[in-house]
Amino acid sequence: MSEFFIMVALIVIRTMDVVLLIYVLMSWFTSPYHPFRQGLGRILEPFLAPIRNMMPQSGMMDFSPIVLFIILFIIESLLISLM
């Protein structure tokens, strides 16, 4: 039963990785007002905003997606080790 919950959590984490990657790529190539990009932003902003608040200002570069990728990777590794 616990393996089922771990597998569901892993699927959620991997889905979030893909959504985050799409969001980052769209930030390079589309307008901030693009409806799809805004929708992804509404999904990811609750995770990215606290990271931005804890990190020092780095000019125009936003490193919070990289930190979120690292956090998701660590969580995924911990969950895999529990299996």
N, CA, C and O atoms as CSV, one atom per row, in Angstrom:
chain,resi,resn,atom,element,x,y,z
A,1,MET,N,N,0.820,-1.197,0.000
A,1,MET,CA,C,0.000,0.000,0.000
A,1,MET,C,C,0.863,1.260,0.000
A,1,MET,O,O,0.556,2.221,-0.705
A,2,SER,N,N,1.951,1.262,0.793
A,2,SER,CA,C,2.814,2.450,0.817
A,2,SER,C,C,3.546,2.617,-0.510
A,2,SER,O,O,3.856,3.740,-0.906
A,3,GLU,N,N,3.825,1.517,-1.199
A,3,GLU,CA,C,4.464,1.615,-2.510
A,3,GLU,C,C,3.547,2.333,-3.499
A,3,GLU,O,O,4.014,3.063,-4.374
A,4,PHE,N,N,2.253,2.120,-3.353
A,4,PHE,CA,C,1.292,2.798,-4.226
A,4,PHE,C,C,1.384,4.311,-4.038
A,4,PHE,O,O,1.422,5.055,-5.018
A,5,PHE,N,N,1.420,4.767,-2.795
A,5,PHE,CA,C,1.496,6.204,-2.523
A,5,PHE,C,C,2.834,6.784,-2.984
A,5,PHE,O,O,2.893,7.920,-3.454
A,6,ILE,N,N,3.891,6.012,-2.850
A,6,ILE,CA,C,5.193,6.466,-3.326
A,6,ILE,C,C,5.180,6.597,-4.846
A,6,ILE,O,O,5.716,7.562,-5.392
A,7,MET,N,N,4.572,5.631,-5.529
A,7,MET,CA,C,4.491,5.697,-6.991
A,7,MET,C,C,3.656,6.899,-7.443
A,7,MET,O,O,4.012,7.570,-8.411
A,8,VAL,N,N,2.555,7.170,-6.752
A,8,VAL,CA,C,1.726,8.341,-7.083
A,8,VAL,C,C,2.530,9.621,-6.864
A,8,VAL,O,O,2.477,10.537,-7.685
A,9,ALA,N,N,3.271,9.688,-5.760
A,9,ALA,CA,C,4.095,10.872,-5.482
A,9,ALA,C,C,5.170,11.043,-6.553
A,9,ALA,O,O,5.452,12.167,-6.970
A,10,LEU,N,N,5.770,9.947,-6.999
A,10,LEU,CA,C,6.784,10.025,-8.043
A,10,LEU,C,C,6.184,10.517,-9.358
A,10,LEU,O,O,6.811,11.298,-10.073
A,11,ILE,N,N,4.982,10.066,-9.674
A,11,ILE,CA,C,4.311,10.531,-10.900
A,11,ILE,C,C,4.025,12.027,-10.801
A,11,ILE,O,O,4.207,12.757,-11.775
A,12,VAL,N,N,3.581,12.485,-9.636
A,12,VAL,CA,C,3.307,13.913,-9.444
A,12,VAL,C,C,4.597,14.724,-9.584
A,12,VAL,O,O,4.599,15.779,-10.218
A,13,ILE,N,N,5.682,14.242,-9.002
A,13,ILE,CA,C,6.960,14.958,-9.075
A,13,ILE,C,C,7.459,15.018,-10.514
A,13,ILE,O,O,7.912,16.069,-10.968
A,14,ARG,N,N,7.382,13.912,-11.229
A,14,ARG,CA,C,7.855,13.905,-12.620
A,14,ARG,C,C,6.982,14.790,-13.504
A,14,ARG,O,O,7.482,15.446,-14.418
A,15,THR,N,N,5.689,14.807,-13.237
A,15,THR,CA,C,4.789,15.698,-13.980
A,15,THR,C,C,5.135,17.152,-13.696
A,15,THR,O,O,5.132,17.990,-14.597
A,16,MET,N,N,5.432,17.438,-12.441
A,16,MET,CA,C,5.806,18.798,-12.073
A,16,MET,C,C,7.130,19.191,-12.731
A,16,MET,O,O,7.300,20.345,-13.125
A,17,ASP,N,N,8.064,18.253,-12.854
A,17,ASP,CA,C,9.310,18.523,-13.573
A,17,ASP,C,C,9.032,18.957,-15.009
A,17,ASP,O,O,9.614,19.928,-15.493
A,18,VAL,N,N,8.150,18.241,-15.680
A,18,VAL,CA,C,7.825,18.551,-17.077
A,18,VAL,C,C,7.131,19.911,-17.170
A,18,VAL,O,O,7.456,20.719,-18.040
A,19,VAL,N,N,6.185,20.160,-16.282
A,19,VAL,CA,C,5.469,21.444,-16.287
A,19,VAL,C,C,6.449,22.585,-16.033
A,19,VAL,O,O,6.367,23.631,-16.677
A,20,LEU,N,N,7.367,22.390,-15.107
A,20,LEU,CA,C,8.362,23.421,-14.806
A,20,LEU,C,C,9.278,23.659,-16.001
A,20,LEU,O,O,9.603,24.806,-16.306
A,21,LEU,N,N,9.694,22.609,-16.672
A,21,LEU,CA,C,10.538,22.764,-17.853
A,21,LEU,C,C,9.803,23.521,-18.954
A,21,LEU,O,O,10.379,24.406,-19.588
A,22,ILE,N,N,8.550,23.185,-19.184
A,22,ILE,CA,C,7.756,23.893,-20.191
A,22,ILE,C,C,7.607,25.363,-19.813
A,22,ILE,O,O,7.703,26.240,-20.672
A,23,TYR,N,N,7.373,25.631,-18.538
A,23,TYR,CA,C,7.219,27.007,-18.059
A,23,TYR,C,C,8.501,27.816,-18.295
A,23,TYR,O,O,8.451,28.960,-18.746
A,24,VAL,N,N,9.643,27.206,-17.984
A,24,VAL,CA,C,10.919,27.903,-18.174
A,24,VAL,C,C,11.165,28.173,-19.658
A,24,VAL,O,O,11.570,29.275,-20.028
A,25,LEU,N,N,10.922,27.180,-20.504
A,25,LEU,CA,C,11.123,27.373,-21.939
A,25,LEU,C,C,10.174,28.432,-22.495
A,25,LEU,O,O,10.566,29.238,-23.339
A,26,MET,N,N,8.945,28.430,-22.029
A,26,MET,CA,C,7.987,29.438,-22.489
A,26,MET,C,C,8.386,30.836,-22.026
A,26,MET,O,O,8.096,31.819,-22.708
A,27,SER,N,N,9.047,30.932,-20.879
A,27,SER,CA,C,9.463,32.250,-20.403
A,27,SER,C,C,10.515,32.853,-21.316
A,27,SER,O,O,10.665,34.074,-21.362
A,28,TRP,N,N,11.247,32.018,-22.044
A,28,TRP,CA,C,12.250,32.532,-22.973
A,28,TRP,C,C,11.646,32.966,-24.296
A,28,TRP,O,O,12.149,33.896,-24.928
A,29,PHE,N,N,10.566,32.305,-24.731
A,29,PHE,CA,C,10.092,32.479,-26.091
A,29,PHE,C,C,8.712,33.121,-26.225
A,29,PHE,O,O,8.333,33.502,-27.332
A,30,THR,N,N,7.958,33.255,-25.156
A,30,THR,CA,C,6.613,33.811,-25.274
A,30,THR,C,C,6.440,35.031,-24.369
A,30,THR,O,O,7.256,35.306,-23.490
A,31,SER,N,N,5.382,35.725,-24.611
A,31,SER,CA,C,5.035,36.898,-23.816
A,31,SER,C,C,4.583,36.464,-22.420
A,31,SER,O,O,4.003,35.391,-22.256
A,32,PRO,N,N,4.853,37.301,-21.417
A,32,PRO,CA,C,4.364,36.971,-20.072
A,32,PRO,C,C,2.843,36.915,-19.992
A,32,PRO,O,O,2.292,36.364,-19.039
A,33,TYR,N,N,2.160,37.483,-20.987
A,33,TYR,CA,C,0.703,37.532,-20.979
A,33,TYR,C,C,0.073,36.408,-21.793
A,33,TYR,O,O,-1.145,36.376,-21.973
A,34,HIS,N,N,0.893,35.491,-22.282
A,34,HIS,CA,C,0.356,34.348,-23.019
A,34,HIS,C,C,-0.513,33.523,-22.066
A,34,HIS,O,O,-0.071,33.207,-20.962
A,35,PRO,N,N,-1.737,33.168,-22.467
A,35,PRO,CA,C,-2.663,32.480,-21.551
A,35,PRO,C,C,-2.125,31.150,-21.018
A,35,PRO,O,O,-2.317,30.836,-19.843
A,36,PHE,N,N,-1.460,30.373,-21.860
A,36,PHE,CA,C,-0.935,29.081,-21.402
A,36,PHE,C,C,0.186,29.285,-20.384
A,36,PHE,O,O,0.275,28.565,-19.389
A,37,ARG,N,N,1.037,30.275,-20.646
A,37,ARG,CA,C,2.117,30.563,-19.705
A,37,ARG,C,C,1.565,31.075,-18.377
A,37,ARG,O,O,2.085,30.733,-17.315
A,38,GLN,N,N,0.527,31.883,-18.432
A,38,GLN,CA,C,-0.087,32.363,-17.194
A,38,GLN,C,C,-0.713,31.220,-16.405
A,38,GLN,O,O,-0.659,31.207,-15.175
A,39,GLY,N,N,-1.312,30.256,-17.114
A,39,GLY,CA,C,-1.884,29.091,-16.441
A,39,GLY,C,C,-0.822,28.266,-15.740
A,39,GLY,O,O,-1.014,27.826,-14.606
A,40,LEU,N,N,0.302,28.059,-16.419
A,40,LEU,CA,C,1.404,27.324,-15.781
A,40,LEU,C,C,1.949,28.110,-14.595
A,40,LEU,O,O,2.324,27.533,-13.574
A,41,GLY,N,N,1.988,29.423,-14.738
A,41,GLY,CA,C,2.452,30.263,-13.637
A,41,GLY,C,C,1.566,30.145,-12.411
A,41,GLY,O,O,2.057,30.144,-11.283
A,42,ARG,N,N,0.260,30.045,-12.629
A,42,ARG,CA,C,-0.660,29.874,-11.490
A,42,ARG,C,C,-0.425,28.549,-10.786
A,42,ARG,O,O,-0.606,28.448,-9.572
A,43,ILE,N,N,-0.028,27.544,-11.531
A,43,ILE,CA,C,0.256,26.234,-10.926
A,43,ILE,C,C,1.573,26.264,-10.166
A,43,ILE,O,O,1.659,25.731,-9.060
A,44,LEU,N,N,2.597,26.877,-10.742
A,44,LEU,CA,C,3.952,26.801,-10.185
A,44,LEU,C,C,4.285,27.913,-9.198
A,44,LEU,O,O,5.176,27.745,-8.366
A,45,GLU,N,N,3.599,29.025,-9.270
A,45,GLU,CA,C,3.953,30.167,-8.426
A,45,GLU,C,C,3.914,29.860,-6.921
A,45,GLU,O,O,4.765,30.372,-6.194
A,46,PRO,N,N,2.970,29.049,-6.418
A,46,PRO,CA,C,3.015,28.728,-4.980
A,46,PRO,C,C,4.289,27.994,-4.560
A,46,PRO,O,O,4.654,28.019,-3.384
A,47,PHE,N,N,4.962,27.348,-5.497
A,47,PHE,CA,C,6.211,26.653,-5.190
A,47,PHE,C,C,7.422,27.547,-5.427
A,47,PHE,O,O,8.418,27.449,-4.710
A,48,LEU,N,N,7.340,28.421,-6.434
A,48,LEU,CA,C,8.480,29.264,-6.783
A,48,LEU,C,C,8.590,30.503,-5.889
A,48,LEU,O,O,9.701,30.936,-5.581
A,49,ALA,N,N,7.480,31.070,-5.473
A,49,ALA,CA,C,7.510,32.319,-4.690
A,49,ALA,C,C,8.277,32.183,-3.377
A,49,ALA,O,O,9.091,33.057,-3.079
A,50,PRO,N,N,8.066,31.138,-2.576
A,50,PRO,CA,C,8.851,31.038,-1.336
A,50,PRO,C,C,10.354,30.888,-1.587
A,50,PRO,O,O,11.175,31.369,-0.806
A,51,ILE,N,N,10.700,30.215,-2.686
A,51,ILE,CA,C,12.121,30.072,-3.020
A,51,ILE,C,C,12.693,31.430,-3.403
A,51,ILE,O,O,13.800,31.776,-2.989
A,52,ARG,N,N,11.956,32.196,-4.183
A,52,ARG,CA,C,12.411,33.547,-4.563
A,52,ARG,C,C,12.599,34.435,-3.337
A,52,ARG,O,O,13.542,35.224,-3.269
A,53,ASN,N,N,11.696,34.299,-2.370
A,53,ASN,CA,C,11.791,35.129,-1.166
A,53,ASN,C,C,13.014,34.797,-0.329
A,53,ASN,O,O,13.555,35.675,0.343
A,54,MET,N,N,13.460,33.549,-0.355
A,54,MET,CA,C,14.615,33.142,0.449
A,54,MET,C,C,15.943,33.419,-0.246
A,54,MET,O,O,16.973,33.534,0.418
A,55,MET,N,N,15.934,33.528,-1.569
A,55,MET,CA,C,17.177,33.705,-2.318
A,55,MET,C,C,17.534,35.185,-2.411
A,55,MET,O,O,16.654,36.045,-2.446
A,56,PRO,N,N,18.837,35.474,-2.451
A,56,PRO,CA,C,19.235,36.876,-2.659
A,56,PRO,C,C,18.918,37.314,-4.086
A,56,PRO,O,O,18.820,36.486,-4.992
A,57,GLN,N,N,18.761,38.608,-4.275
A,57,GLN,CA,C,18.480,39.154,-5.603
A,57,GLN,C,C,19.682,38.915,-6.513
A,57,GLN,O,O,20.831,39.119,-6.120
A,58,SER,N,N,19.391,38.479,-7.738
A,58,SER,CA,C,20.483,38.184,-8.675
A,58,SER,C,C,20.281,38.927,-9.994
A,58,SER,O,O,20.578,38.392,-11.062
A,59,GLY,N,N,19.792,40.121,-9.921
A,59,GLY,CA,C,19.586,40.892,-11.137
A,59,GLY,C,C,18.383,40.395,-11.909
A,59,GLY,O,O,17.314,40.177,-11.339
A,60,MET,N,N,18.558,40.216,-13.209
A,60,MET,CA,C,17.443,39.813,-14.053
A,60,MET,C,C,17.251,38.298,-14.104
A,60,MET,O,O,16.227,37.829,-14.601
A,61,MET,N,N,18.198,37.537,-13.609
A,61,MET,CA,C,18.103,36.076,-13.656
A,61,MET,C,C,17.284,35.557,-12.473
A,61,MET,O,O,17.464,35.991,-11.335
A,62,ASP,N,N,16.389,34.628,-12.766
A,62,ASP,CA,C,15.574,33.993,-11.731
A,62,ASP,C,C,16.039,32.547,-11.601
A,62,ASP,O,O,15.806,31.727,-12.489
A,63,PHE,N,N,16.692,32.248,-10.497
A,63,PHE,CA,C,17.232,30.914,-10.281
A,63,PHE,C,C,16.274,30.011,-9.498
A,63,PHE,O,O,16.617,28.867,-9.200
A,64,SER,N,N,15.096,30.502,-9.167
A,64,SER,CA,C,14.163,29.694,-8.381
A,64,SER,C,C,13.724,28.411,-9.102
A,64,SER,O,O,13.539,27.398,-8.427
A,65,PRO,N,N,13.545,28.393,-10.432
A,65,PRO,CA,C,13.217,27.116,-11.076
A,65,PRO,C,C,14.323,26.069,-10.926
A,65,PRO,O,O,14.040,24.880,-10.774
A,66,ILE,N,N,15.586,26.515,-10.969
A,66,ILE,CA,C,16.692,25.570,-10.793
A,66,ILE,C,C,16.667,24.985,-9.388
A,66,ILE,O,O,16.867,23.785,-9.204
A,67,VAL,N,N,16.421,25.837,-8.400
A,67,VAL,CA,C,16.346,25.362,-7.015
A,67,VAL,C,C,15.177,24.396,-6.859
A,67,VAL,O,O,15.298,23.385,-6.168
A,68,LEU,N,N,14.046,24.699,-7.496
A,68,LEU,CA,C,12.894,23.799,-7.419
A,68,LEU,C,C,13.199,22.467,-8.084
A,68,LEU,O,O,12.797,21.422,-7.572
A,69,PHE,N,N,13.906,22.479,-9.219
A,69,PHE,CA,C,14.328,21.227,-9.843
A,69,PHE,C,C,15.183,20.403,-8.886
A,69,PHE,O,O,15.007,19.188,-8.789
A,70,ILE,N,N,16.098,21.047,-8.184
A,70,ILE,CA,C,16.973,20.342,-7.240
A,70,ILE,C,C,16.163,19.776,-6.082
A,70,ILE,O,O,16.383,18.635,-5.675
A,71,ILE,N,N,15.240,20.547,-5.552
A,71,ILE,CA,C,14.392,20.079,-4.450
A,71,ILE,C,C,13.556,18.882,-4.898
A,71,ILE,O,O,13.446,17.896,-4.170
A,72,LEU,N,N,12.973,18.962,-6.081
A,72,LEU,CA,C,12.175,17.843,-6.595
A,72,LEU,C,C,13.040,16.607,-6.804
A,72,LEU,O,O,12.598,15.489,-6.541
A,73,PHE,N,N,14.272,16.802,-7.275
A,73,PHE,CA,C,15.181,15.676,-7.459
A,73,PHE,C,C,15.517,15.011,-6.127
A,73,PHE,O,O,15.556,13.784,-6.036
A,74,ILE,N,N,15.756,15.808,-5.109
A,74,ILE,CA,C,16.070,15.253,-3.783
A,74,ILE,C,C,14.884,14.484,-3.233
A,74,ILE,O,O,15.052,13.386,-2.701
A,75,ILE,N,N,13.694,15.039,-3.351
A,75,ILE,CA,C,12.492,14.344,-2.868
A,75,ILE,C,C,12.293,13.050,-3.627
A,75,ILE,O,O,11.972,12.022,-3.031
A,76,GLU,N,N,12.482,13.092,-4.949
A,76,GLU,CA,C,12.329,11.893,-5.758
A,76,GLU,C,C,13.344,10.830,-5.351
A,76,GLU,O,O,13.003,9.649,-5.276
A,77,SER,N,N,14.577,11.230,-5.089
A,77,SER,CA,C,15.599,10.278,-4.667
A,77,SER,C,C,15.258,9.652,-3.320
A,77,SER,O,O,15.457,8.455,-3.117
A,78,LEU,N,N,14.748,10.458,-2.409
A,78,LEU,CA,C,14.357,9.938,-1.095
A,78,LEU,C,C,13.197,8.931,-1.228
A,78,LEU,O,O,13.190,7.889,-0.573
A,79,LEU,N,N,12.235,9.257,-2.071
A,79,LEU,CA,C,11.105,8.356,-2.248
A,79,LEU,C,C,11.536,7.037,-2.902
A,79,LEU,O,O,11.049,5.969,-2.530
A,80,ILE,N,N,12.434,7.114,-3.860
A,80,ILE,CA,C,12.923,5.897,-4.498
A,80,ILE,C,C,13.695,5.039,-3.502
A,80,ILE,O,O,13.604,3.811,-3.537
A,81,SER,N,N,14.453,5.678,-2.616
A,81,SER,CA,C,15.189,4.894,-1.622
A,81,SER,C,C,14.256,4.237,-0.605
A,81,SER,O,O,14.616,3.230,0.005
A,82,LEU,N,N,13.066,4.800,-0.419
A,82,LEU,CA,C,12.091,4.179,0.494
A,82,LEU,C,C,11.458,2.923,-0.100
A,82,LEU,O,O,10.975,2.053,0.625
A,83,MET,N,N,11.468,2.843,-1.427
A,83,MET,CA,C,10.890,1.672,-2.072
A,83,MET,C,C,11.859,0.536,-1.928
A,83,MET,O,O,11.589,-0.570,-2.397
